């Protein structure tokens, strides 16, 4: 997996495949960047929120990938996302984002929520 590394007091890894996926999604939606945050949800407590957005929210960390894509990280989610690896993979007939977050201590059986 080819990755880009960013230091925000931590490292977030973004594969080339994920960066290309973000670039394609932004072109289709005519949006400026991709925003990562977390919300309270599910039986384990937290769920990822990934949105195509026109601009960052005040306080967001702005990461510009080498292909020009901006990834915004919610300032309140930085600790929960520290060290996360973001990839875009093909599994069977499906393509999907794969998030490997070393901070996750437990996840629900359906994979929708996690705790740190």
MOTA-V615042 format. One record per backbone hydrogen bond with DSSP energy under -1.0 kcal/mol. CO is the residue of the C=O (numbers start at 1). NH is the residue of the N-H. If there is no record, write none. Layout:
BEGIN
co nh
CO NH
CO NH
END
This chain:
BEGIN
co nh
2 16
4 14
10 8
11 83
13 86
14 4
15 19
16 20
17 21
18 22
19 23
20 24
21 25
22 26
23 27
24 28
25 29
26 30
26 31
33 53
34 72
35 51
36 74
37 49
39 47
45 41
46 114
47 39
49 37
51 35
53 32
53 33
57 60
61 73
63 71
65 68
69 65
70 34
71 63
72 36
73 61
74 77
77 81
81 84
84 13
85 100
86 15
87 98
89 96
91 94
94 91
96 89
98 87
100 85
101 104
106 115
108 111
113 108
114 46
115 105
115 106
END
